[in-house]
Amino acid sequence: MTSISQEKDRLTKHLEKILAVCLQARSLEYLHKALVIPENFFLNAYWYSLLNLCSDAMIEYDTEELSEEFLLRFIQKKKLLAGVLLSYKEFMEMDVQIVSIHRLKLEVDIYLEDISKVMFRQTANNSFKNWEDSSYDQIKKDIFTGINTIDMGRGSTSLPEGNINRDMDDVVISIDTETPMNTKGVLTGFPQIDQKTGGFIPGDLIFVLAYTSQGKSTLLQNFAYNVMLSGKNCVYFVNELQYKQVKVKFLSRHTANPDFWGGQLNGVATKAIEEGTLSPNEKKVTRHAATDIRNNKGYGRIYVVQLESGASVSSIEAKLTSLQTAFDVDFVVIDDLRLCTGNMKGEDKKVLSKVVINAKKLAVNFNGGKGVPIASPWQTKQTSFETAKETGKYAINVASDTNEVEKQADIMLWLLQTEDLERKHQVLSGMTKNRMGPKIESHVLMENWSYGYMSELSDVVAESGGNTVPEISSDDYDTLLADVLNID
């Protein structure tokens, strides 16, 4: 293996040729192809400044061909050091062959791949002394953080791009075959949401808004659960609960699968599973549910990640990138995105605004620009909650702490439960934003918090109040177990 210094020397020459081609082509397009290389990836920082200077000069004088005359005039106008001309002349005098813009992009990609490996090797070498007494988890965290830091710098170059004038084949094929271009919507199992949205699309940022203890996390758990039943995979990040708690919640939710109860609604309470206070029949149901989750080949997976204190959107991206190599990540839940501030400093509102913006970027750019839908809860303002109790619905500008929620969100859902609705095991829901289609008006969801169940009530309008959730008495357990689950 060559040394890091030898690799840097080789890459310096490679970059030198790339820049010479860009400057000798006298084209702004060529310059911008080189400027996708992040500043910290330039082994000679002065070269990055030179490229920016040349680009600014061409834009300033609105010229398609940079000349020494234009560059000198720009330097004098901006009162910059004329010594930059020396480097410019050196690049212009180099013996290189002008390549096509496509070939240049390939050379840039090769350089980025190589320099990324060198930078990580250097990072690893610098960290090696500190790893001697580190735990496996700490070393893994350092590696993921290092890779993610490097990848974030070069991420833009790996995203899709092209000339749309020539890249319309998939659109034409879609029209001719009457097949929708986007067939990858993740269905939530809530018919009204799925009908209005077509399912959650890669790149979507979805927020579930409600006041404290109104069912935000429960709705997201049901989204994830239904995604699993459909055969797709969900990665579920939590930073307020432990992994084992979330695992039990999903098991409890699965005990409420109507297929287990002949279409009726019942389940085993999360608390009873956690505390080990199950009746003999509840033990049978829980055991059956656990076996079904483990062995049913038709299910996707729910991969739960317990986030460490101080986690950031960047650390989430690193974890998702790692998991994507093992299975397709179809849907992501982050519960709770408001806690993913990492080491960012500043006023709370500005920090949370940045978190929301970063989450939207991750939703759009994940997996080489293919994207992934990301959903998270967000609390409403107390004043908005009080107003909603009077009007029976939320407006769009109800998110607490930052207005970036309504700006960046593609879909905004809300939940509202009053004391009267709680007695009926019901929750009002609606949609205040749907970037790609019509919004959902207020409608009723049925709930049972004890086993984390939520679903739509069919044929019930919000104004009528609906019906109470049916319950199965314990006396019916034996019949159901025998007839539906075939358990003696």
C-alpha positions in Angstrom: 0.0 0.0 0.0 1.3 3.4 -0.9 1.8 5.9 1.8 -0.6 8.8 2.4 2.1 11.3 1.3 2.6 9.4 -2.0 -1.1 9.3 -2.6 -1.4 13.0 -2.0 1.4 13.7 -4.5 -0.4 11.7 -7.1 -3.7 13.3 -6.4 -2.1 16.8 -6.5 -1.0 16.1 -10.1 -4.4 14.7 -11.0 -6.2 17.8 -9.7 -3.6 20.0 -11.4 -4.6 18.5 -14.8 -8.3 18.9 -14.0 -7.8 22.6 -13.2 -5.7 23.2 -16.2 -8.4 21.7 -18.5 -11.1 23.9 -16.8 -9.1 27.1 -17.2 -7.9 26.4 -20.7 -11.4 25.6 -21.8 -12.3 29.2 -20.9 -15.8 28.0 -20.0 -17.9 28.8 -17.0 -19.5 25.4 -17.2 -16.1 23.8 -17.0 -15.1 25.9 -14.0 -18.3 25.0 -12.2 -17.7 21.3 -12.8 -14.4 21.7 -10.9 -16.0 23.8 -8.2 -18.2 20.9 -7.0 -15.0 19.7 -5.3 -15.3 21.0 -1.7 -12.7 23.5 -0.6 -11.2 21.1 2.0 -10.7 18.5 -0.8 -8.2 20.9 -2.5 -4.7 19.8 -1.5 -3.6 23.3 -2.5 -6.1 25.8 -1.0 -4.8 28.6 -3.2 -6.2 26.7 -6.3 -9.7 26.8 -4.9 -9.5 30.6 -4.5 -8.2 30.9 -8.1 -11.1 28.9 -9.5 -13.6 31.0 -7.6 -11.9 34.2 -8.7 -12.0 33.2 -12.4 -15.7 32.1 -12.0 -16.6 35.5 -10.4 -14.8 37.4 -13.1 -16.7 35.6 -15.9 -20.0 36.3 -14.1 -19.0 39.9 -13.4 -18.3 40.7 -17.0 -20.9 38.3 -18.4 -18.4 36.6 -20.7 -18.4 33.0 -21.9 -14.6 33.1 -22.4 -12.2 34.1 -19.6 -9.1 36.0 -20.8 -6.1 37.4 -18.9 -7.4 40.9 -19.7 -10.7 40.2 -18.0 -9.0 38.6 -15.0 -6.6 41.5 -14.5 -9.4 44.0 -14.8 -11.4 42.1 -12.2 -8.4 41.9 -9.8 -7.8 45.6 -10.1 -11.5 46.4 -9.5 -11.7 44.2 -6.4 -8.3 45.4 -5.2 -7.0 41.8 -5.0 -3.4 40.7 -5.1 -2.2 40.5 -8.7 0.0 37.5 -7.8 -3.0 35.3 -8.6 -2.1 35.9 -12.3 1.1 33.9 -11.9 -0.8 30.7 -11.0 -3.3 31.4 -13.7 -0.5 31.7 -16.3 1.1 28.4 -15.0 -2.2 26.5 -15.6 -2.6 28.1 -19.0 0.8 27.1 -20.1 0.4 23.4 -19.0 0.4 20.8 -21.8 -3.1 19.2 -21.5 -5.7 18.1 -23.8 -9.2 19.7 -23.5 -11.7 16.9 -22.8 -15.5 16.9 -23.1 -17.6 18.1 -20.2 -18.7 14.5 -19.5 -15.1 13.3 -19.4 -14.3 16.1 -17.0 -17.1 15.1 -14.7 -15.7 11.6 -14.7 -12.3 12.8 -13.8 -13.7 14.9 -11.0 -15.7 11.9 -9.7 -12.5 9.8 -9.8 -10.6 12.4 -7.9 -13.3 12.7 -5.3 -13.3 9.0 -4.8 -9.6 8.8 -4.4 -9.2 11.9 -2.2 -12.0 10.7 0.1 -10.2 7.4 0.7 -6.9 9.3 1.5 -8.7 11.7 3.8 -10.3 8.9 5.7 -7.1 7.0 6.0 -5.5 10.1 7.4 -8.4 10.6 9.8 -8.1 6.9 10.9 -4.4 7.2 11.5 -4.8 10.4 13.5 -7.5 8.6 15.6 -5.6 5.4 16.1 -3.8 6.5 19.2 -7.2 7.3 20.9 -8.7 4.0 19.9 -6.3 1.8 21.8 -8.4 2.0 25.0 -11.8 2.7 23.2 -14.7 0.4 23.1 -15.9 -1.2 19.9 -19.0 1.1 19.9 -16.8 4.2 20.3 -14.5 3.1 17.4 -17.5 2.4 15.2 -19.0 5.7 16.0 -15.8 7.5 15.2 -15.6 5.6 11.8 -19.2 6.4 10.9 -18.7 10.1 11.9 -15.5 10.3 9.9 -17.0 8.7 6.8 -20.1 10.9 7.1 -18.1 14.1 7.4 -16.2 13.2 4.2 -19.3 12.1 2.3 -21.3 15.2 3.2 -18.6 17.2 1.6 -18.8 15.4 -1.7 -22.4 14.4 -1.5 -23.6 16.9 -4.2 -21.4 15.3 -6.9 -23.1 11.9 -6.4 -26.6 13.2 -6.9 -28.6 12.8 -10.2 -28.0 15.4 -12.9 -28.4 15.6 -16.6 -29.7 17.5 -19.6 -33.5 17.3 -19.4 -33.8 18.2 -23.1 -32.3 14.8 -23.9 -33.4 12.8 -20.9 -37.1 12.3 -21.3 -37.2 8.6 -22.1 -38.6 7.5 -18.8 -41.4 10.2 -19.1 -42.3 9.0 -22.6 -42.3 5.4 -21.6 -44.5 6.3 -18.6 -47.0 8.1 -20.9 -47.1 5.3 -23.5 -47.6 2.5 -20.9 -49.9 4.6 -18.8 -47.7 3.7 -15.8 -47.2 6.4 -13.2 -43.5 7.4 -13.0 -43.6 7.3 -9.2 -44.7 3.9 -8.2 -42.7 3.8 -5.0 -45.1 5.6 -2.6 -45.0 4.0 0.8 -48.6 3.3 1.9 -49.5 4.2 5.5 -52.4 1.9 5.9 -54.7 4.9 6.5 -56.9 5.0 3.3 -57.6 8.8 3.3 -53.9 9.7 3.6 -52.9 7.2 1.0 -55.6 8.3 -1.4 -54.7 12.0 -1.1 -50.9 11.5 -1.3 -50.4 8.3 -3.2 -48.4 7.2 -0.3 -45.3 8.8 1.1 -42.9 9.5 -1.7 -39.0 9.4 -1.5 -38.0 13.0 -0.7 -41.1 13.8 1.4 -40.7 15.4 4.8 -43.8 14.6 6.8 -44.7 16.1 10.1 -47.4 14.9 12.6 -48.5 17.9 14.6 -50.3 17.8 17.9 -50.1 19.1 21.5 -48.5 17.1 24.3 -49.8 13.5 24.7 -52.3 13.7 21.8 -51.0 10.7 19.8 -48.2 11.9 17.6 -45.8 9.0 18.3 -48.6 6.5 18.3 -49.7 7.5 14.8 -46.1 7.3 13.5 -45.7 3.8 15.1 -48.9 2.8 13.3 -47.4 4.1 10.0 -44.2 2.1 10.6 -46.2 -1.0 11.6 -48.4 -0.8 8.5 -45.3 -0.3 6.3 -43.9 -3.5 7.8 -47.1 -5.4 7.0 -46.9 -4.2 3.4 -43.5 -5.8 3.0 -41.4 -2.6 3.0 -38.7 -1.6 5.5 -38.8 1.2 8.0 -35.9 2.5 10.1 -37.3 4.0 13.3 -35.1 6.4 15.3 -35.9 7.1 18.9 -34.3 9.5 21.4 -36.8 9.6 24.2 -37.4 5.8 24.6 -35.1 2.8 24.9 -34.9 0.2 22.2 -36.5 -2.5 24.4 -39.5 -0.2 25.2 -40.1 0.4 21.5 -39.8 -3.3 20.7 -42.5 -4.0 23.3 -44.7 -1.3 21.9 -44.6 -2.8 18.4 -45.3 -6.3 19.8 -48.3 -4.9 21.7 -49.5 -3.2 18.6 -49.2 -6.5 16.7 -51.4 -8.3 19.3 -54.2 -5.9 18.1 -54.0 -7.2 14.5 -57.6 -7.7 13.6 -56.7 -10.9 11.8 -56.0 -12.4 15.2 -59.5 -11.5 16.4 -61.8 -12.3 13.4 -61.9 -8.7 12.4 -62.8 -7.4 15.8 -60.6 -5.0 17.8 -58.6 -6.1 20.9 -55.1 -6.5 22.0 -52.7 -6.9 24.9 -51.6 -3.8 26.7 -48.0 -2.6 26.5 -47.9 -2.1 30.2 -49.0 -5.7 30.9 -46.3 -7.0 28.7 -43.6 -4.8 30.3 -44.7 -5.6 33.8 -45.3 -9.3 33.2 -48.9 -9.2 34.4 -50.4 -11.2 31.6 -53.3 -13.5 32.0 -52.8 -17.0 30.5 -54.8 -16.1 27.4 -52.9 -12.8 27.0 -49.7 -14.8 27.1 -51.0 -17.0 24.3 -51.8 -14.0 22.1 -48.5 -12.3 22.8 -46.5 -15.4 22.1 -48.4 -15.9 18.8 -47.9 -12.3 17.8 -44.1 -12.5 18.6 -43.8 -15.7 16.5 -45.7 -14.1 13.6 -43.4 -11.1 13.5 -40.3 -13.2 13.7 -41.4 -15.8 11.1 -43.7 -14.1 8.6 -41.7 -13.9 5.4 -44.2 -11.4 3.9 -43.4 -8.7 6.3 -40.8 -6.0 5.9 -38.7 -5.0 8.8 -38.8 -2.3 11.4 -35.2 -1.5 12.4 -35.2 0.5 15.6 -32.2 2.7 16.4 -31.9 4.2 19.9 -30.1 7.5 19.3 -27.4 8.7 21.7 -27.7 12.0 23.6 -26.7 14.8 21.3 -27.3 13.0 18.1 -27.6 15.1 14.9 -29.2 14.7 11.5 -25.7 14.0 10.2 -25.3 11.0 12.5 -28.7 9.7 11.4 -27.6 10.0 7.8 -24.4 8.0 8.6 -26.5 5.3 10.2 -29.0 5.2 7.3 -26.2 5.0 4.8 -24.7 2.0 6.6 -28.1 0.3 6.8 -28.9 0.9 3.1 -26.0 -1.5 2.3 -27.8 -4.3 4.2 -31.5 -3.7 3.1 -33.6 -1.1 1.2 -34.6 1.7 3.5 -38.2 2.6 2.3 -39.4 4.8 5.2 -37.8 6.6 8.1 -39.3 7.8 11.3 -37.3 10.2 13.6 -39.0 10.4 17.0 -38.2 13.2 17.9 -36.5 15.4 15.3 -36.5 18.4 17.8 -33.9 16.6 19.9 -31.4 16.2 17.0 -29.5 19.4 17.5 -26.1 17.7 17.8 -23.5 20.2 18.8 -25.1 23.2 17.1 -25.0 26.4 19.1 -27.2 29.4 18.9 -30.7 30.5 19.6 -33.2 27.6 20.0 -35.3 28.7 17.0 -32.4 29.1 14.7 -30.9 25.7 15.7 -34.3 24.0 15.2 -34.8 25.7 11.9 -31.4 24.3 10.8 -32.4 20.8 12.0 -35.6 20.9 9.9 -33.7 22.1 6.8 -31.1 19.3 7.2 -33.9 16.7 7.6 -35.4 17.9 4.3 -32.0 17.7 2.6 -31.6 14.2 3.9 -35.0 13.1 2.7 -34.2 14.4 -0.8 -30.6 13.4 -1.2 -30.4 10.1 0.6 -29.1 7.0 -1.3 -27.5 8.9 -4.1 -30.4 11.3 -4.7 -33.1 8.6 -4.8 -34.4 10.0 -1.5 -36.5 8.5 1.3 -39.7 9.7 3.0 -39.0 10.9 6.6 -41.7 11.5 9.2 -41.4 13.1 12.6 -43.7 14.4 15.3 -43.7 18.1 16.1 -45.5 19.9 18.9 -48.0 22.6 18.3 -48.2 25.9 20.2 -50.4 25.9 23.3 -52.4 28.8 21.9 -53.0 26.9 18.7 -54.2 23.9 20.7 -56.7 26.0 22.6 -58.0 27.5 19.4 -58.2 24.0 17.8 -60.3 22.7 20.7 -62.8 25.5 19.8 -62.8 25.2 16.1 -62.2 21.4 15.8 -59.2 21.8 13.5 -55.7 23.2 13.2 -54.4 25.9 10.8 -51.1 25.6 9.0 -48.9 27.9 11.1 -49.2 26.0 14.4 -45.8 24.4 14.8 -43.9 25.6 17.9 -40.4 27.0 17.8 -39.8 27.4 14.1 -41.8 28.3 10.9 -39.4 26.1 8.9 -41.7 23.2 9.6 -44.4 24.6 7.4 -41.9 25.8 4.8 -39.9 22.5 4.4 -42.7 20.0 5.0 -44.3 18.3 2.1 -47.1 16.8 4.2 -48.4 18.2 7.5 -50.9 16.1 9.4 -52.5 17.0 12.7 -54.2 15.3 15.6 -56.6 16.6 18.2 -58.3 14.8 21.1 -60.7 16.5 23.5 -62.0 14.9 26.7 -65.2 13.9 25.0 -63.3 12.2 22.1 -61.0 10.5 24.6 -64.0 8.9 26.3 -65.1 7.5 22.9 -61.5 6.4 22.0 -61.5 8.8 19.1 -59.1 11.4 17.7 -59.8 14.1 15.2 -57.2 14.3 12.3 -56.7 16.3 9.3 -54.1 17.7 6.8 -53.0 21.3 6.6 -50.5 20.8 3.8 -50.0 18.4 0.9 -47.5 19.7 -1.6 -48.6 17.3 -4.3 -52.3 17.3 -4.0 -55.5 18.1 -2.1 -55.7 18.3 1.7 -57.7 16.0 4.0 -60.6 17.6 5.9 -61.2 16.7 9.5 -62.1 13.1 10.0 -62.1 10.6 12.9 -59.5 8.1 13.9 -60.2 5.3 16.4 -57.6 4.6 19.1 -56.7 2.5 22.0 -53.6 3.9 23.7 -53.1 0.9 25.9 -51.8 -1.2 22.9 -50.8 1.6 20.6 -53.6 1.2 18.1 -54.8 3.8 15.6 -56.8 3.5 12.4 -59.5 5.3 10.4 -63.2 5.0 11.3 -65.1 4.0 8.1 -68.4 5.8 7.3 -68.1 8.2 10.2 -67.9 12.0 9.8 -66.1 14.2 12.2 -69.3 16.1 13.2 -71.2 13.0 14.2 -68.8 11.8 16.9 -68.8 8.3 15.5 -69.0 5.1 17.5 -67.1 3.8 20.4 -64.3 1.3 19.8 -65.6 -2.3 20.2 -64.0 -4.3 23.0 -63.8 -8.0 23.4 -64.4 -9.4 26.9 -61.9 -11.8 28.4 -64.6 -14.5 28.3 -64.4 -14.5 24.5 -60.6 -15.1 24.5 -60.8 -18.9 24.4 -63.2 -19.0 21.5 -61.2 -16.5 19.5 -57.9 -18.3 20.2 -59.3 -21.6 19.1 -61.2 -20.3 16.0 -58.9 -17.6 14.7 -55.4 -18.5 15.8 -55.9 -22.2 16.0 -54.4 -22.2 19.6 -55.7 -24.8 22.0 
